[in-house]
Amino acid sequence: MEYPVDRFTEAERERLRPHFTNLDRPVFALVNLPETVKAALFARYSRYPGTLR
């Protein structure tokens, strides 16, 4: 099975790293974010064709 591959610049990786359990595998968890921020991310993601990260 193939998964979408996210490609990030080093600056993007530095900004994302504190909030995602990993940046290079298909399964990840959101961490260190308020519940309201996570809810807003998922609301937008539900209409977005790309990946959450």
NORLINSUL-V282415 format. One line per field, one symbol per residue. ss: DSSP state (h for helix, s for strand, l for the rest). phi: phi as a letter, one per 30 degrees, with the letter a starting at -180 (. if undefined). Layout:
ss=???
phi=???
//
This chain:
ss=lllllllllhhhhhhhhllslllllllllsllllhhhhhhhhhhhllllllll
phi=.cbdcdcbddddddddedcbdacbbdcabdbhbdedddddddddddccddcdd
//
